[in-house]
Amino acid sequence: MSSQAEPWLAARSEVIAKVKKYVGDLPADDRYLVNLVIGLRDEIAADPGLKLQAQNNAEADVNAASNLRLVAEDAIWRRRLGYGGVLRWGSAVVWR
């Protein structure tokens, strides 16, 4: 393994461990968990209000902002609803 890949793998392992801490025994592959976190991160980072806050405030202030939590919760619910729709569609296709 190259020394360049090691920091990335360590960070990935840390993210997976933290996600598993919050989702418990979710029977999901590590790739699924990583993709879920990356998708949420990208969606949260794309929020215009949070972008503006990040440009004009210290990191600690942005992390403590109440709208960060709201944006994160909204992103989680959108993903949950989206996955539910995909699963319903997939189930219907399989049984046709």
GIQUIZI-V341121 format. One record per pair of residues at least 24 apart in sequence whose ideal C-beta (glycine too) atoms are under 10 Angstrom apart, sorted by the first residue. I is the first residue (numbers start at 1). GAP is how many residues later the second one is. Records with the same first field share a line. If there is no record, write none. Layout:
I: GAP + GAP
This chain:
12: 25
15: 26
36: 40 + 43 + 47
39: 36 + 39 + 40 + 43
40: 32 + 35 + 36 + 38 + 39
41: 31 + 34
42: 33
43: 28 + 29 + 31 + 32 + 33 + 35 + 36
44: 24 + 27 + 28 + 30 + 31 + 32
45: 26 + 30
46: 25 + 29
47: 24 + 25 + 27 + 28
